[in-house]
């Protein structure tokens, strides 16, 4: 039960961290529309702080999982990496940055 609870906490923190990428993209789009560098700078700092906090939480949870059993910690780490990779890839596809052939601005990606 303890491991399952920690895994759920890690997944929740990862989901919140993944949502920050959309928030960052929204801040960039708002900057492009308004050209307000001060607002963009403050938004970016807040997002960066939130990202750092969530990453630290995930690291703490992984340490607790490692104490419970190394196998669970490795599975969570691999799962979070894969989930994050797929989320970023899907966001790139949706935004048009990633073409069907796997090129991003002329360079091969994914």
Backbone as a printed PyTorch tensor [residue, N CA C, xyz], in Angstrom:
tensor([[[  0.8180,  -1.1950,   0.0000],
         [  0.0000,   0.0000,   0.0000],
         [  0.8640,   1.2630,   0.0000]],

        [[  1.9160,   1.2490,   0.7560],
         [  2.7910,   2.4330,   0.8480],
         [  3.4130,   2.7430,  -0.5120]],

        [[  3.8600,   1.7260,  -1.2160],
         [  4.4810,   1.9290,  -2.5270],
         [  3.4490,   2.4770,  -3.5160]],

        [[  2.2500,   1.9240,  -3.5030],
         [  1.2030,   2.3930,  -4.4110],
         [  0.8860,   3.8660,  -4.1450]],

        [[  0.8530,   4.2570,  -2.8920],
         [  0.5910,   5.6500,  -2.5370],
         [  1.7020,   6.5610,  -3.0590]],

        [[  2.9390,   6.1290,  -2.9000],
         [  4.0720,   6.9210,  -3.3880],
         [  4.0600,   7.0250,  -4.9140]],

        [[  3.7040,   5.9390,  -5.5790],
         [  3.6260,   5.9580,  -7.0400],
         [  2.5450,   6.9400,  -7.4930]],

        [[  1.4150,   6.9500,  -6.8130],
         [  0.3370,   7.8900,  -7.1510],
         [  0.7850,   9.3300,  -6.9230]],

        [[  1.5070,   9.5700,  -5.8410],
         [  2.0180,  10.9210,  -5.5730],
         [  2.9910,  11.3590,  -6.6650]],

        [[  3.8610,  10.4440,  -7.0740],
         [  4.8280,  10.7660,  -8.1300],
         [  4.1110,  11.0660,  -9.4360]],

        [[  3.1020,  10.2800,  -9.7700],
         [  2.3610,  10.4960, -11.0130],
         [  1.6200,  11.8380, -10.9700]],

        [[  1.0230,  12.1770,  -9.8260],
         [  0.3070,  13.4460,  -9.6930],
         [  1.2640,  14.6300,  -9.8510]],

        [[  2.4250,  14.5340,  -9.2180],
         [  3.4180,  15.6090,  -9.3450],
         [  3.9070,  15.7150, -10.7760]],

        [[  4.0990,  14.5830, -11.4240],
         [  4.5410,  14.5890, -12.8210],
         [  3.4760,  15.1990, -13.7280]],

        [[  2.2150,  14.8900, -13.4800],
         [  1.1390,  15.4640, -14.2830],
         [  1.0960,  16.9820, -14.1410]],

        [[  1.2680,  17.4620, -12.9040],
         [  1.2930,  18.9140, -12.6880],
         [  2.5010,  19.5390, -13.3800]],

        [[  3.6410,  18.8480, -13.3270],
         [  4.8500,  19.3590, -13.9840],
         [  4.6740,  19.3670, -15.4970]],

        [[  4.0350,  18.3490, -16.0460],
         [  3.7870,  18.3070, -17.4870],
         [  2.8560,  19.4330, -17.9280]],

        [[  1.8970,  19.7860, -17.0830],
         [  0.9750,  20.8750, -17.4070],
         [  1.7090,  22.2160, -17.4840]],

        [[  2.8390,  22.3210, -16.8000],
         [  3.6100,  23.5640, -16.8510],
         [  4.1370,  23.8510, -18.2500]],

        [[  4.3730,  22.8190, -19.0390],
         [  4.8630,  23.0380, -20.4020],
         [  3.8190,  23.7760, -21.2370]],

        [[  2.5510,  23.4380, -21.0470],
         [  1.4880,  24.1600, -21.7430],
         [  1.3900,  25.5960, -21.2220]],

        [[  1.5590,  25.7650, -19.9230],
         [  1.5340,  27.0990, -19.3350],
         [  2.6640,  27.9490, -19.9060]],

        [[  3.8310,  27.3400, -20.0600],
         [  4.9780,  28.0470, -20.6320],
         [  4.6980,  28.4330, -22.0860]],

        [[  4.1140,  27.5270, -22.8370],
         [  3.7710,  27.8290, -24.2220],
         [  2.7410,  28.9550, -24.2880]],

        [[  1.7840,  28.9470, -23.3680],
         [  0.7920,  30.0270, -23.3070],
         [  1.4660,  31.3690, -23.0130]],

        [[  2.4430,  31.3640, -22.1090],
         [  3.1650,  32.5930, -21.7740],
         [  3.9400,  33.1070, -22.9880]],

        [[  4.5210,  32.1960, -23.7470],
         [  5.2520,  32.5940, -24.9560],
         [  4.2890,  33.2120, -25.9670]],

        [[  3.1440,  32.5710, -26.1680],
         [  2.1640,  33.1050, -27.1150],
         [  1.6420,  34.4720, -26.6740]],

        [[  1.4490,  34.6390, -25.3680],
         [  0.9920,  35.9280, -24.8600],
         [  2.0570,  36.9910, -25.0840]],

        [[  3.3240,  36.6080, -24.8880],
         [  4.4150,  37.5550, -25.1370],
         [  4.4640,  37.9460, -26.6170]],

        [[  4.2860,  36.9700, -27.4920],
         [  4.2990,  37.2620, -28.9240],
         [  3.1950,  38.2450, -29.2930]],

        [[  2.0560,  38.1300, -28.6220],
         [  0.9180,  39.0000, -28.9290],
         [  1.0840,  40.3970, -28.3180]],

        [[  1.6200,  40.4760, -27.0910],
         [  1.6790,  41.7640, -26.3920],
         [  3.0550,  42.4100, -26.4150]],

        [[  4.0950,  41.6220, -26.6260],
         [  5.4900,  42.1040, -26.5890],
         [  5.8500,  42.7200, -25.2410]],

        [[  5.1850,  42.2560, -24.1860],
         [  5.4450,  42.7450, -22.8280],
         [  6.5000,  41.8570, -22.1750]],

        [[  7.7480,  42.2800, -22.2620],
         [  8.8650,  41.4840, -21.7610],
         [  8.8320,  41.3380, -20.2430]],

        [[  8.3860,  42.3620, -19.5350],
         [  8.3200,  42.3030, -18.0750],
         [  7.3410,  41.2320, -17.6180]],

        [[  6.1570,  41.2090, -18.2290],
         [  5.1580,  40.1950, -17.8880],
         [  5.6690,  38.7960, -18.2250]],

        [[  6.2940,  38.6580, -19.3860],
         [  6.8320,  37.3500, -19.7700],
         [  7.9070,  36.8970, -18.7880]],

        [[  8.7790,  37.8160, -18.3870],
         [  9.8400,  37.4680, -17.4380],
         [  9.2810,  36.9900, -16.1030]],

        [[  8.2580,  37.6740, -15.6180],
         [  7.6810,  37.2500, -14.3280],
         [  6.9510,  35.9200, -14.4620]],

        [[  6.2420,  35.7320, -15.5870],
         [  5.5730,  34.4450, -15.8170],
         [  6.5860,  33.3100, -15.9140]],

        [[  7.6820,  33.5600, -16.6420],
         [  8.7060,  32.5290, -16.8090],
         [  9.3420,  32.1640, -15.4670]],

        [[  9.6180,  33.1600, -14.6470],
         [ 10.2190,  32.8840, -13.3330],
         [  9.2850,  32.0470, -12.4690]],

        [[  7.9910,  32.3600, -12.4980],
         [  7.0240,  31.5890, -11.7120],
         [  6.9530,  30.1480, -12.2070]],

        [[  6.9140,  29.9870, -13.5230],
         [  6.8530,  28.6380, -14.0990],
         [  8.1200,  27.8680, -13.7690]],

        [[  9.2770,  28.5200, -13.8880],
         [ 10.5400,  27.8580, -13.5670],
         [ 10.5920,  27.4360, -12.0990]],

        [[ 10.1040,  28.3050, -11.2080],
         [ 10.0740,  27.9810,  -9.7820],
         [  9.1530,  26.7940,  -9.5140]],

        [[  7.9670,  26.8150, -10.1370],
         [  7.0310,  25.6950,  -9.9710],
         [  7.6290,  24.3960, -10.5030]],

        [[  8.3030,  24.4800, -11.6380],
         [  8.9270,  23.2860, -12.2340],
         [ 10.0010,  22.7250, -11.3110]],

        [[ 10.8210,  23.6110, -10.7630],
         [ 11.8840,  23.1720,  -9.8570],
         [ 11.2970,  22.5150,  -8.6090]],

        [[ 10.2490,  23.1270,  -8.0490],
         [  9.6080,  22.5800,  -6.8570],
         [  9.0390,  21.1910,  -7.1280]],

        [[  8.3260,  21.0460,  -8.2490],
         [  7.7440,  19.7460,  -8.5820],
         [  8.8250,  18.7030,  -8.8620]],

        [[  9.8990,  19.1090,  -9.5130],
         [ 11.0000,  18.1700,  -9.7710],
         [ 11.6330,  17.7050,  -8.4660]],

        [[ 11.7610,  18.6160,  -7.5040],
         [ 12.2980,  18.2400,  -6.1980],
         [ 11.3510,  17.2890,  -5.4770]],

        [[ 10.0390,  17.5370,  -5.5840],
         [  9.0620,  16.6350,  -4.9710],
         [  9.1740,  15.2400,  -5.5670]],

        [[  9.3080,  15.1770,  -6.8730],
         [  9.4380,  13.8730,  -7.5340],
         [ 10.7110,  13.1790,  -7.0740]],

        [[ 11.7870,  13.9370,  -6.9560],
         [ 13.0390,  13.3560,  -6.4620],
         [ 12.9140,  12.8210,  -5.0450]],

        [[ 12.2130,  13.5560,  -4.1980],
         [ 11.9810,  13.1160,  -2.8150],
         [ 11.1540,  11.8320,  -2.7940]],

        [[ 10.1180,  11.7920,  -3.6160],
         [  9.2760,  10.5970,  -3.6860],
         [ 10.0820,   9.4050,  -4.1820]],

        [[ 10.9450,   9.6410,  -5.1730],
         [ 11.7800,   8.5420,  -5.6710],
         [ 12.7240,   8.0330,  -4.5920]],

        [[ 13.2420,   8.9370,  -3.7790],
         [ 14.1130,   8.5050,  -2.6700],
         [ 13.3410,   7.6330,  -1.6840]],

        [[ 12.0980,   8.0310,  -1.4020],
         [ 11.2670,   7.2290,  -0.5030],
         [ 10.9630,   5.8690,  -1.1240]],

        [[ 10.7160,   5.8660,  -2.4340],
         [ 10.4580,   4.5930,  -3.1150],
         [ 11.6900,   3.6970,  -3.0860]],

        [[ 12.8450,   4.3090,  -3.2310],
         [ 14.0800,   3.5270,  -3.2010],
         [ 14.2570,   2.8700,  -1.8360]],

        [[ 13.8660,   3.5900,  -0.7790],
         [ 13.9450,   3.0220,   0.5700],
         [ 12.9640,   1.8600,   0.7260]],

        [[ 11.8120,   1.9560,   0.0530],
         [ 10.8040,   0.8830,   0.1060],
         [ 11.2220,  -0.3190,  -0.7340]],

        [[ 11.8530,  -0.0460,  -1.8460],
         [ 12.2860,  -1.1090,  -2.7510],
         [ 12.8120,  -0.5090,  -4.0310]],

        [[ 14.0260,  -0.8360,  -4.4010],
         [ 14.6770,  -0.2280,  -5.5530],
         [ 13.9210,  -0.4990,  -6.8490]],

        [[ 13.2740,  -1.6370,  -6.9370],
         [ 12.5600,  -1.9970,  -8.1690],
         [ 11.4400,  -0.9950,  -8.4560]],

        [[ 10.6990,  -0.6180,  -7.4430],
         [  9.5960,   0.3330,  -7.6210],
         [ 10.1240,   1.7010,  -8.0470]],

        [[ 11.2290,   2.1160,  -7.4650],
         [ 11.8090,   3.4140,  -7.7990],
         [ 12.2320,   3.4620,  -9.2620]],

        [[ 12.8680,   2.3990,  -9.7300],
         [ 13.3070,   2.3480, -11.1280],
         [ 12.1280,   2.3480, -12.0870]],

        [[ 11.0720,   1.6380, -11.7430],
         [  9.8840,   1.6040, -12.5990],
         [  9.2240,   2.9750, -12.6810]],

        [[  9.1420,   3.6700, -11.5520],
         [  8.5440,   5.0030, -11.5550],
         [  9.4020,   5.9530, -12.3820]],

        [[ 10.7130,   5.9050, -12.1940],
         [ 11.6030,   6.7850, -12.9500],
         [ 11.4530,   6.5480, -14.4370]],

        [[ 11.4740,   5.2990, -14.8500],
         [ 11.3160,   4.9730, -16.2730],
         [  9.9370,   5.3780, -16.7810]],

        [[  8.9190,   5.1600, -15.9850],
         [  7.5610,   5.5340, -16.3820],
         [  7.4010,   7.0330, -16.5410]],

        [[  7.9920,   7.8030, -15.6170],
         [  7.9000,   9.2540, -15.7030],
         [  8.6740,   9.7870, -16.8990]],

        [[  9.8260,   9.2090, -17.1560],
         [ 10.6110,   9.6340, -18.3070],
         [  9.8470,   9.3470, -19.5920]],

        [[  9.3020,   8.1500, -19.7170],
         [  8.5590,   7.7890, -20.9170],
         [  7.3090,   8.6450, -21.0660]],

        [[  6.5730,   8.8540, -19.9820],
         [  5.3710,   9.6780, -20.0380],
         [  5.7150,  11.1030, -20.4390]],

        [[  6.7610,  11.6520, -19.8540],
         [  7.1900,  13.0090, -20.1940],
         [  7.6230,  13.1180, -21.6360]],

        [[  8.3570,  12.1210, -22.1090],
         [  8.8110,  12.0860, -23.4990],
         [  7.6240,  12.0650, -24.4490]],

        [[  6.6490,  11.2130, -24.1690],
         [  5.4840,  11.1130, -25.0410],
         [  4.6310,  12.3730, -24.9860]],

        [[  4.5160,  12.9790, -23.8110],
         [  3.7350,  14.2100, -23.6770],
         [  4.3700,  15.3260, -24.4870]],

        [[  5.6700,  15.4950, -24.3600],
         [  6.3680,  16.5330, -25.1160],
         [  6.2430,  16.2710, -26.6170]],

        [[  6.3820,  15.0240, -27.0150],
         [  6.2770,  14.6790, -28.4370],
         [  4.8810,  14.9940, -28.9700]],

        [[  3.8430,  14.6700, -28.2100],
         [  2.4750,  14.9660, -28.6450],
         [  2.2400,  16.4720, -28.7320]],

        [[  2.7630,  17.2240, -27.7640],
         [  2.6080,  18.6750, -27.8020],
         [  3.3080,  19.2700, -29.0190]],

        [[  4.4520,  18.7280, -29.3630],
         [  5.1710,  19.2090, -30.5420],
         [  4.3840,  18.8920, -31.8080]],

        [[  3.7810,  17.7150, -31.8510],
         [  2.9760,  17.3510, -33.0160],
         [  1.7880,  18.2860, -33.1570]],

        [[  1.0850,  18.5320, -32.0530],
         [ -0.1040,  19.3870, -32.0750],
         [  0.2430,  20.8040, -32.5090]],

        [[  1.3920,  21.2900, -32.0780],
         [  1.7630,  22.6620, -32.3940],
         [  2.3530,  22.7940, -33.7930]],

        [[  2.5840,  21.6690, -34.4700],
         [  3.1160,  21.7230, -35.8250],
         [  4.6300,  21.7690, -35.8910]],

        [[  5.3010,  21.6960, -34.7590],
         [  6.7570,  21.7200, -34.7630],
         [  7.3570,  20.3930, -35.2080]],

        [[  6.5820,  19.3400, -35.0980],
         [  7.0820,  18.0130, -35.4420],
         [  6.2880,  17.5020, -36.6330]],

        [[  6.9800,  17.3390, -37.7450],
         [  6.2950,  16.8510, -38.9410],
         [  6.1640,  15.3410, -38.8720]],

        [[  5.4020,  14.7880, -39.7870],
         [  5.1670,  13.3500, -39.7910],
         [  6.4220,  12.5320, -40.0090]],

        [[  7.4220,  13.0990, -40.6760],
         [  8.6520,  12.3520, -40.9360],
         [  9.6750,  12.4700, -39.8160]],

        [[  9.3350,  13.1790, -38.7660],
         [ 10.2600,  13.2600, -37.6340],
         [ 11.3030,  14.3350, -37.7900]],

        [[ 10.9960,  15.4180, -38.4890],
         [ 11.9410,  16.5100, -38.6260],
         [ 11.4160,  17.7250, -37.8860]],

        [[ 12.3110,  18.4080, -37.2310],
         [ 11.9790,  19.6690, -36.5820],
         [ 12.8780,  20.7230, -37.1880]],

        [[ 12.2790,  21.6170, -37.9140],
         [ 13.0340,  22.6980, -38.5470],
         [ 14.2780,  22.1830, -39.2650]],

        [[ 14.0880,  21.1180, -40.0390],
         [ 15.1720,  20.5950, -40.8630],
         [ 16.0840,  19.6010, -40.1680]],

        [[ 15.9340,  19.4150, -38.8750],
         [ 16.7850,  18.4700, -38.1570],
         [ 15.9520,  17.2850, -37.7070]],

        [[ 16.5530,  16.1140, -37.7000],
         [ 15.8210,  14.9310, -37.2880],
         [ 15.6090,  14.9240, -35.7920]],

        [[ 14.4350,  14.5300, -35.4110],
         [ 14.0170,  14.5340, -34.0110],
         [ 13.1200,  13.3360, -33.8080]],

        [[ 13.1600,  12.6900, -32.7160],
         [ 12.2890,  11.5860, -32.3550],
         [ 12.1630,  10.6200, -33.4960]]])
